[in-house]
Amino acid sequence: MRQSQAELDGLSDVIGSIYETVLDETLWPRTLQMICAYTGGQASRIYWRDASNGIGETVYSWGIDPEFIRLYREKFVTLNPTYPASIFIKPGEVFASSQLVAHDAFQTSRFFREWAAPQGFFDAAIFNIQRYEASAAAFTVIIGDHYGLVDERLRIRLRRLAPHIQRAALIRREIGRQEKRVRSLESALNQVEAAVFILGPDGVATWTNQSAQTLLARGDVVREGVQGLGLVDPAAQRLLRDALAGDVAEREVLLHTYPALIKMTDAEGTDWIAYLMLLEPNSSTKTAFEQVGRSARAALFIRRAEAVPSSGIEACAVLYGLTPGEVRVLHAAVQTHTVAEMALTLDISPNTVKKHLQAIFAKMGVSRRAAMIRAVLAARQ
């Protein structure tokens, strides 16, 4: 699909704003507003939810009434029909609420009637930024009833932004861990756990922190060569070179985003991940990084990959092909004692709970709830 120059300029402005949040998180509401303008959304937020305890928090938002943010945190996390199935979706993969739950069923839910509909919300496009065993940080664009269901246009536009949002959020996490204790970007970069390389236009590292120097001395993850900094893993090196080869001043390159995470393995078989942030010309982020490393073209962060074990709920969902509705009931069955309590927690009828339990029993090959729970505990990886 050919993009007009105006659309490419708009995309460039949105991406530029996303990366400005790396050094100034107060810019997120403005950035979310720009993302909504680009995608056709009515509201947007970055939020976190945990399937182990039913807690959910909105970190940044635009277009959502603060009172409804409070209500979501205190009341509606577990009433959302997409919970907890949405937590288990691979980070970076864009999906719609209506892909997890049929929209007619979604519209009859208490979550829709009391939280979404009063705000004029109808559907949402979502992706997980990062996930852990039973929790995930996510990004969503919410659309109103005037838009209808999430369509391919919205999916395409959010897919273009997703790796940039992921990258900015993860790099912000690295820097933000130290920000409260230090006053300058260089001091913060010197204290982060990740190895940090500021790269010039030729791909040569113009500045490294202590963790980066230690990694260079090892030589089995990253090394310096005549053509600049290189990753030892051949596939990862190709991704890095392809990303650095694009000129961020050329609008068309924005349509061909590289992965948010570059994955690699060292000589001992340990997994590592890298986040590469290209620095746009004339941006305040580029100016800040150039005060640390001269002629900054990009910033590369490398750290050991965090292992994400599967929860028993997720493992059973995959192993036995459970539907999102069955996942909700299985999750509630592990935490709640009676069918009546499960129905109240999930805002569905006791008969619906029983039907889902019967389907789960059949798929898992058990006849009693106790055996089902033992299978969930045994499936945890």
C-alpha positions as CSV (number, residue, x, y, z in Angstrom):
1,M,0.0,0.0,0.0
2,R,1.6,3.2,-1.2
3,Q,1.9,5.9,1.4
4,S,1.5,9.6,0.7
5,Q,4.2,12.0,1.7
6,A,1.9,13.5,4.3
7,E,1.3,10.0,5.9
8,L,5.1,9.3,5.9
9,D,5.8,12.7,7.5
10,G,3.1,11.9,10.1
11,L,4.6,8.5,10.8
12,S,8.1,10.0,11.2
13,D,6.7,12.6,13.7
14,V,5.1,9.8,15.7
15,I,8.2,7.7,15.8
16,G,10.3,10.7,16.7
17,S,8.0,11.4,19.6
18,I,8.1,7.8,20.8
19,Y,11.9,7.9,21.1
20,E,11.8,11.3,22.9
21,T,10.0,9.4,25.8
22,V,13.3,7.5,26.4
23,L,14.7,10.5,28.2
24,D,11.5,12.2,29.2
25,E,8.6,9.9,30.3
26,T,6.3,12.9,30.8
27,L,6.0,13.1,27.0
28,W,4.0,9.8,26.9
29,P,0.5,11.3,27.1
30,R,1.3,13.6,24.1
31,T,2.9,10.7,22.3
32,L,-0.2,8.5,22.9
33,Q,-2.4,11.3,21.5
34,M,-0.2,11.4,18.4
35,I,-0.5,7.6,18.0
36,C,-4.2,7.8,18.2
37,A,-4.3,10.5,15.5
38,Y,-2.1,8.3,13.3
39,T,-4.1,5.1,13.9
40,G,-7.6,6.4,14.2
41,G,-7.8,5.6,17.9
42,Q,-10.0,7.3,20.5
43,A,-7.8,6.5,23.5
44,S,-4.5,4.7,24.3
45,R,-2.6,3.5,27.3
46,I,0.4,1.5,28.4
47,Y,-0.6,-0.8,31.2
48,W,0.4,-3.8,33.2
49,R,-1.6,-6.8,34.5
50,D,-0.8,-9.8,36.6
51,A,-2.7,-13.1,36.3
52,S,-1.3,-14.4,39.6
53,N,-3.1,-11.8,41.7
54,G,-5.6,-10.0,39.5
55,I,-3.8,-6.7,39.7
56,G,-3.6,-4.2,36.9
57,E,-2.1,-0.7,36.7
58,T,-2.3,1.9,33.9
59,V,1.2,3.5,33.6
60,Y,0.5,6.1,30.9
61,S,-2.7,7.0,29.2
62,W,-4.5,9.5,26.9
63,G,-8.2,9.8,26.3
64,I,-9.3,7.7,29.3
65,D,-11.1,9.4,32.2
66,P,-9.0,9.2,35.4
67,E,-12.0,7.9,37.3
68,F,-12.3,4.9,34.9
69,I,-8.6,4.3,35.3
70,R,-9.2,4.0,39.0
71,L,-12.2,1.7,38.4
72,Y,-10.1,-0.5,36.1
73,R,-7.4,-0.9,38.8
74,E,-9.9,-1.6,41.6
75,K,-12.7,-3.5,40.0
76,F,-12.4,-4.4,36.3
77,V,-9.1,-6.1,35.7
78,T,-10.5,-9.6,36.2
79,L,-13.9,-8.7,34.6
80,N,-12.2,-8.1,31.3
81,P,-13.2,-11.1,29.1
82,T,-9.7,-11.0,27.5
83,Y,-8.1,-11.6,30.9
84,P,-5.9,-13.6,31.4
85,A,-5.5,-15.0,27.8
86,S,-4.1,-11.7,26.5
87,I,-1.2,-11.9,28.9
88,F,0.1,-15.1,27.2
89,I,0.4,-13.6,23.7
90,K,3.9,-13.2,22.3
91,P,5.3,-9.7,22.8
92,G,5.1,-7.5,19.7
93,E,2.2,-9.5,18.2
94,V,-0.7,-7.1,17.5
95,F,-4.1,-8.6,18.2
96,A,-7.7,-7.3,18.7
97,S,-10.0,-7.9,21.6
98,S,-12.5,-9.3,19.2
99,Q,-9.9,-12.0,18.2
100,L,-9.9,-13.4,21.7
101,V,-13.6,-13.0,22.5
102,A,-16.5,-12.8,20.0
103,H,-17.7,-9.2,20.0
104,D,-21.3,-10.0,20.8
105,A,-20.1,-11.9,23.9
106,F,-17.8,-9.0,24.7
107,Q,-20.7,-6.5,24.4
108,T,-22.8,-8.4,26.9
109,S,-20.0,-8.5,29.5
110,R,-20.1,-6.3,32.6
111,F,-16.7,-5.0,31.6
112,F,-18.1,-3.6,28.3
113,R,-21.4,-2.4,29.8
114,E,-19.9,-0.6,32.8
115,W,-16.3,0.3,31.7
116,A,-16.0,0.5,27.9
117,A,-19.4,1.6,26.7
118,P,-19.8,4.6,29.1
119,Q,-16.6,6.0,27.5
120,G,-17.7,5.3,24.0
121,F,-15.2,2.5,23.5
122,F,-16.0,-0.4,21.2
123,D,-12.8,-2.5,20.4
124,A,-9.1,-2.4,20.9
125,A,-5.8,-3.3,19.2
126,I,-3.2,-4.5,21.6
127,F,0.3,-5.9,21.9
128,N,2.4,-7.0,24.8
129,I,5.6,-4.9,25.3
130,Q,7.2,-7.5,27.6
131,R,5.9,-10.4,29.6
132,Y,6.9,-12.5,32.5
133,E,5.6,-15.9,33.8
134,A,2.1,-14.6,34.6
135,S,2.2,-10.9,33.9
136,A,2.8,-8.6,31.0
137,A,3.2,-4.9,30.2
138,A,1.0,-4.0,27.2
139,F,0.1,-1.2,24.8
140,T,-3.4,-0.6,23.4
141,V,-5.2,1.7,21.0
142,I,-8.9,1.8,21.8
143,I,-11.4,2.7,19.1
144,G,-14.9,4.0,19.4
145,D,-18.2,2.8,18.0
146,H,-17.9,5.3,15.2
147,Y,-14.8,3.3,14.0
148,G,-16.2,-0.2,14.5
149,L,-14.1,-3.3,14.9
150,V,-10.4,-3.3,14.6
151,D,-9.6,-3.5,10.9
152,E,-6.5,-4.3,8.8
153,R,-5.7,-0.6,8.4
154,L,-5.4,-0.2,12.1
155,R,-3.4,-3.4,12.5
156,I,-0.9,-2.3,9.8
157,R,-0.4,1.1,11.4
158,L,0.0,-0.3,14.9
159,R,2.4,-3.0,13.6
160,R,4.6,-0.2,12.2
161,L,4.8,1.5,15.6
162,A,5.0,-1.6,17.8
163,P,8.7,-2.3,17.6
164,H,9.5,1.4,18.1
165,I,7.2,1.5,21.2
166,Q,8.7,-1.8,22.5
167,R,12.2,-0.5,22.0
168,A,11.6,2.9,23.6
169,A,9.8,1.3,26.6
170,L,12.6,-1.3,27.2
171,I,15.4,1.2,26.9
172,R,13.6,3.7,29.1
173,R,13.4,0.9,31.7
174,E,17.1,0.4,31.5
175,I,17.9,4.1,32.0
176,G,15.0,4.8,34.4
177,R,16.3,2.3,36.9
178,Q,19.2,4.6,37.6
179,E,17.7,8.0,36.8
180,K,16.6,8.9,40.3
181,R,20.1,8.5,41.6
182,V,22.0,10.4,39.0
183,R,21.9,13.7,37.3
184,S,23.3,13.2,33.9
185,L,22.6,10.7,31.0
186,E,26.3,9.6,31.0
187,S,26.1,8.8,34.7
188,A,22.9,6.9,34.2
189,L,24.4,4.9,31.3
190,N,27.5,4.1,33.3
191,Q,25.4,2.5,36.0
192,V,22.8,0.5,34.0
193,E,23.2,-3.3,34.0
194,A,23.0,-3.5,30.3
195,A,26.1,-3.0,28.1
196,V,25.7,0.4,26.3
197,F,27.4,1.3,23.0
198,I,26.9,4.7,21.4
199,L,27.6,4.3,17.7
200,G,28.8,6.9,15.2
201,P,27.7,7.1,11.5
202,D,30.3,4.5,10.5
203,G,29.1,2.0,13.2
204,V,32.2,2.5,15.3
205,A,31.5,2.7,19.1
206,T,32.3,6.3,20.2
207,W,31.4,5.6,23.8
208,T,30.9,2.5,26.0
209,N,30.0,1.9,29.6
210,Q,31.8,-0.5,31.9
211,S,29.4,-3.3,31.2
212,A,30.1,-2.9,27.5
213,Q,33.8,-2.9,28.0
214,T,33.5,-6.1,29.9
215,L,31.4,-7.7,27.2
216,L,34.0,-6.6,24.5
217,A,36.8,-8.2,26.6
218,R,34.8,-11.5,26.5
219,G,34.5,-11.4,22.8
220,D,31.8,-14.0,22.4
221,V,28.8,-11.6,22.1
222,V,30.1,-8.4,20.6
223,R,33.5,-7.3,19.2
224,E,35.1,-4.4,17.5
225,G,36.3,-4.8,13.9
226,V,37.5,-2.8,11.0
227,Q,33.9,-2.1,9.9
228,G,32.8,-1.0,13.3
229,L,31.1,-2.8,16.2
230,G,29.8,-6.2,15.3
231,L,27.7,-8.9,16.9
232,V,29.3,-12.4,17.0
233,D,26.1,-14.2,16.2
234,P,25.8,-14.1,12.3
235,A,22.0,-13.7,12.2
236,A,22.1,-11.0,14.9
237,Q,24.9,-9.2,13.0
238,R,22.8,-9.1,9.8
239,L,19.9,-7.6,11.6
240,L,22.2,-5.0,13.2
241,R,23.8,-4.1,9.9
242,D,20.5,-3.9,8.1
243,A,19.1,-1.5,10.7
244,L,22.2,0.7,10.7
245,A,22.2,0.8,6.9
246,G,18.8,2.6,6.7
247,D,18.9,6.4,6.7
248,V,16.4,7.7,9.2
249,A,16.1,10.9,7.1
250,E,14.5,8.8,4.3
251,R,10.8,8.4,5.1
252,E,10.4,5.1,3.2
253,V,12.7,3.3,5.7
254,L,10.0,3.8,8.4
255,L,7.8,1.3,6.7
256,H,10.4,-1.4,7.0
257,T,10.9,-1.7,10.8
258,Y,13.5,-4.1,12.2
259,P,12.7,-6.3,15.2
260,A,12.4,-4.6,18.6
261,L,14.7,-7.2,20.0
262,I,17.8,-8.7,18.4
263,K,18.3,-12.2,19.8
264,M,21.7,-14.0,20.0
265,T,23.5,-16.7,21.8
266,D,27.1,-16.7,23.3
267,A,29.7,-19.5,23.1
268,E,28.3,-21.1,26.3
269,G,24.7,-21.2,24.9
270,T,23.5,-18.3,27.0
271,D,20.8,-16.1,25.4
272,W,21.3,-12.4,25.0
273,I,19.1,-9.6,23.6
274,A,20.0,-6.2,22.1
275,Y,17.9,-3.1,21.6
276,L,19.1,-0.8,18.9
277,M,17.7,2.8,18.9
278,L,18.5,4.9,15.8
279,L,18.8,8.6,16.7
280,E,16.8,10.8,14.4
281,P,18.5,14.0,13.1
282,N,17.7,17.2,15.0
283,S,16.0,15.4,17.9
284,S,16.6,16.2,21.5
285,T,17.4,12.5,22.2
286,K,20.2,12.6,19.6
287,T,21.5,15.9,21.1
288,A,21.5,14.3,24.6
289,F,23.4,11.2,23.4
290,E,25.9,13.3,21.5
291,Q,26.8,14.9,24.7
292,V,28.0,11.5,25.8
293,G,29.4,10.0,22.6
294,R,30.4,12.2,19.6
295,S,28.4,12.1,16.3
296,A,25.9,9.7,17.8
297,R,24.0,7.7,15.1
298,A,22.5,5.0,17.3
299,A,22.5,3.6,20.8
300,L,22.9,-0.2,21.3
301,F,21.9,-1.8,24.6
302,I,22.8,-5.5,25.2
303,R,21.8,-7.6,28.2
304,R,21.3,-11.3,29.1
305,A,17.9,-12.4,28.1
306,E,15.5,-12.8,31.0
307,A,14.0,-16.3,31.1
308,V,10.2,-16.3,31.0
309,P,8.9,-19.6,32.3
310,S,5.4,-20.6,31.3
311,S,2.8,-20.5,34.0
312,G,0.7,-23.7,34.5
313,I,-2.3,-21.9,33.1
314,E,-0.5,-20.9,29.9
315,A,1.1,-24.3,29.5
316,C,-2.3,-26.0,29.7
317,A,-3.9,-23.5,27.4
318,V,-1.3,-24.4,24.7
319,L,-1.1,-28.1,25.4
320,Y,-4.8,-28.7,25.4
321,G,-5.9,-26.0,22.9
322,L,-8.1,-24.1,25.4
323,T,-10.2,-21.2,24.2
324,P,-9.8,-17.7,25.9
325,G,-13.1,-18.3,27.7
326,E,-11.9,-21.7,29.0
327,V,-8.6,-20.1,30.0
328,R,-10.6,-17.6,32.1
329,V,-12.5,-20.4,33.8
330,L,-9.4,-22.5,34.4
331,H,-7.6,-19.5,35.9
332,A,-10.6,-18.8,38.2
333,A,-10.9,-22.5,39.1
334,V,-7.3,-22.6,40.4
335,Q,-7.9,-19.5,42.6
336,T,-11.6,-19.8,43.6
337,H,-13.5,-22.5,45.5
338,T,-17.0,-22.7,44.2
339,V,-18.8,-22.5,40.9
340,A,-20.9,-19.6,42.3
341,E,-17.8,-17.7,43.3
342,M,-16.2,-18.3,39.9
343,A,-19.4,-17.0,38.1
344,L,-19.4,-13.9,40.3
345,T,-15.7,-13.2,39.7
346,L,-16.0,-13.7,35.9
347,D,-19.4,-12.1,35.5
348,I,-20.9,-15.1,33.8
349,S,-23.7,-17.5,34.8
350,P,-23.0,-20.6,36.8
351,N,-24.2,-22.7,33.9
352,T,-21.6,-21.1,31.6
353,V,-18.9,-21.9,34.2
354,K,-20.1,-25.5,34.3
355,K,-20.1,-25.9,30.5
356,H,-16.5,-24.5,30.3
357,L,-15.4,-26.8,33.1
358,Q,-16.9,-29.8,31.3
359,A,-15.0,-28.8,28.1
360,I,-11.8,-28.3,30.0
361,F,-12.2,-31.7,31.7
362,A,-12.7,-33.4,28.3
363,K,-9.7,-31.7,26.7
364,M,-7.4,-32.4,29.7
365,G,-8.6,-35.9,30.1
366,V,-9.7,-35.5,33.8
367,S,-13.0,-36.0,35.6
368,R,-12.5,-34.0,38.7
369,R,-11.5,-30.4,39.5
370,A,-8.7,-31.6,41.9
371,A,-7.1,-33.6,39.1
372,M,-7.4,-30.6,36.8
373,I,-5.6,-28.3,39.3
374,R,-2.8,-30.9,39.8
375,A,-2.3,-31.0,36.0
376,V,-2.0,-27.2,36.0
377,L,0.6,-27.3,38.8
378,A,2.5,-30.1,37.0
379,A,2.5,-28.2,33.7
380,R,4.3,-25.2,35.0
381,Q,7.7,-24.8,33.2
